[in-house]
Amino acid sequence: MLEGLRRCTRARYQICIDASASRNLFERAGKDRLGTITWNPGLRSELEDGCGSDPAGHVMRDPVASLLHEIVHAAHDCAGLDAGEYELEAVRVENIYRRAAGLCQRHGYGDDRLAAEPTKACAPEHCECPAAPVPTPQTMPRPASDQRQAADSEPAPGEIGAGRSRPVR
């Protein structure tokens, strides 16, 4: 999705951080071909009641989930779609992040509800989805340039360490 936005020829998009904004929002590209996402990373207000199987819990705004939701709107705008008509799609994508992060998932947008199938019970204390393994330096793939550099710095046959040679016997 981000790569699609980067290559978008229809418009460009900017993210404006506004700590005083009472909501995050997307403004379509106008004649200047510049779309704007207004994002308040400190906004943590309640979105809806009920969190997974806890009816007393609340779905709260999460800064990353909120930004992702607005980026989905920008991707729709880039594709020439009316982002406002695709709110539930933005919520579905947002819920993918929420599920992976162990956050409560949204059940809809305003009065529009998602079908039950795309949501799974997931709350901070319990999630039906298995946790993703945490990458470590040993399990992360190395970029090709690092592998070449490591290969270039390894001692050649007959060498011990960098720059010290010993004859092979």
C-alpha positions in Angstrom: 0.0 0.0 0.0 2.8 2.4 0.9 4.7 1.6 -2.3 1.5 2.4 -4.3 1.2 5.8 -2.6 4.9 6.5 -3.3 4.4 5.8 -6.9 1.0 7.6 -7.2 0.9 9.8 -10.2 -2.5 11.2 -9.5 -1.6 13.1 -6.3 0.9 13.5 -3.5 0.1 13.0 0.1 1.5 14.7 3.2 1.0 13.8 6.9 0.6 16.9 9.2 1.0 16.2 12.9 -1.4 18.3 14.9 -1.4 17.7 18.6 -4.5 19.9 19.0 -6.6 17.9 16.5 -9.7 16.3 18.1 -9.8 13.6 15.4 -7.5 12.2 12.7 -8.7 12.9 9.1 -7.9 12.7 5.5 -8.5 15.5 3.0 -8.6 14.5 -0.7 -6.2 16.0 -3.1 -7.5 19.2 -4.6 -6.4 21.2 -7.7 -2.9 21.4 -6.2 -2.9 17.5 -6.3 -1.9 17.4 -2.6 -3.8 15.3 -0.2 -3.4 15.8 3.5 -3.6 13.4 6.5 -4.1 15.3 9.8 -2.8 13.1 12.6 -2.7 13.6 16.3 -0.4 10.8 17.7 -1.5 11.7 21.2 -5.2 11.2 20.5 -6.4 8.2 22.7 -10.1 8.8 22.8 -12.7 6.0 22.9 -14.0 4.8 19.5 -16.6 2.4 20.6 -17.9 0.2 23.5 -17.0 -3.4 23.9 -13.6 -5.0 23.5 -13.7 -8.6 22.3 -15.7 -10.6 24.8 -15.6 -7.8 27.4 -18.7 -5.7 26.9 -17.5 -3.3 29.6 -14.2 -2.7 27.7 -13.6 0.0 25.1 -12.0 0.2 21.7 -9.5 3.1 22.1 -7.7 5.1 19.4 -4.2 3.9 18.8 -1.8 6.3 17.1 -0.5 3.7 14.6 -3.9 2.2 13.9 -5.3 5.7 13.3 -2.5 6.7 10.9 -2.9 3.4 9.0 -6.7 4.1 8.7 -6.0 7.5 7.1 -3.3 6.1 4.8 -5.8 3.6 3.5 -8.0 6.6 2.6 -5.1 8.1 0.8 -4.5 4.9 -1.2 -8.2 4.9 -2.2 -7.9 8.5 -3.3 -4.8 7.7 -5.3 -6.8 5.0 -7.1 -9.5 7.6 -7.9 -12.0 6.3 -5.4 -14.1 8.3 -3.0 -12.4 7.5 0.3 -15.5 8.3 2.3 -17.4 5.4 0.6 -14.7 3.0 1.8 -14.7 3.6 5.6 -15.4 0.0 6.4 -12.5 -1.1 4.2 -10.2 1.3 6.1 -11.5 -0.2 9.4 -10.8 -3.8 8.0 -7.2 -2.9 7.3 -6.9 -1.1 10.6 -8.2 -4.2 12.3 -5.4 -6.3 10.7 -2.9 -4.1 12.6 -5.0 -4.1 15.7 -5.1 -7.9 15.7 -1.4 -8.2 15.2 -0.7 -5.6 18.0 -3.1 -7.4 20.4 -5.4 -4.4 20.5 -9.2 -4.4 20.6 -10.7 -4.4 17.1 -13.3 -2.1 15.8 -16.7 -3.4 14.9 -17.6 -0.7 12.4 -17.5 3.0 11.6 -20.2 5.1 13.0 -23.5 3.3 12.5 -22.1 1.0 9.7 -21.1 -2.4 11.1 -18.6 -4.9 9.8 -19.7 -8.4 9.1 -18.8 -10.7 12.0 -16.4 -12.8 9.9 -13.5 -10.3 9.6 -13.1 -9.9 13.4 -11.6 -12.3 15.9 -11.8 -12.0 19.6 -8.7 -10.2 20.5 -8.0 -8.1 23.6 -4.8 -7.3 25.4 -5.3 -10.1 27.9 -6.5 -12.7 25.4 -6.2 -13.1 21.6 -7.3 -16.0 19.4 -4.5 -15.2 17.0 -1.1 -16.6 17.7 1.5 -14.1 18.5 4.0 -13.4 15.7 7.5 -14.4 16.5 9.8 -11.6 17.6 12.6 -11.2 15.2 16.1 -11.4 16.6 19.4 -10.4 14.9 20.1 -14.1 14.3 16.7 -14.8 12.6 16.5 -11.6 10.5 17.6 -11.9 6.9 20.7 -9.9 6.1 20.6 -7.5 3.1 22.7 -8.6 0.2 25.1 -5.7 0.7 25.8 -6.9 4.3 26.4 -10.4 3.1 28.8 -9.2 0.4 30.6 -7.0 3.0 30.8 -10.0 5.4 32.2 -12.2 2.7 34.8 -9.5 1.7 36.0 -9.2 5.3 36.4 -13.0 5.9 39.9 -14.2 5.9 41.1 -15.9 2.7 42.5 -19.4 2.9 45.8 -19.2 4.7 44.8 -16.1 6.6 43.9 -15.7 10.2 41.8 -12.7 11.0 41.9 -9.5 9.1 45.3 -8.6 7.6 47.4 -11.3 9.3 48.5 -14.1 7.0 49.9 -17.4 7.9 51.3 -19.9 5.4 49.2 -22.9 4.7 51.1 -26.1 5.5 
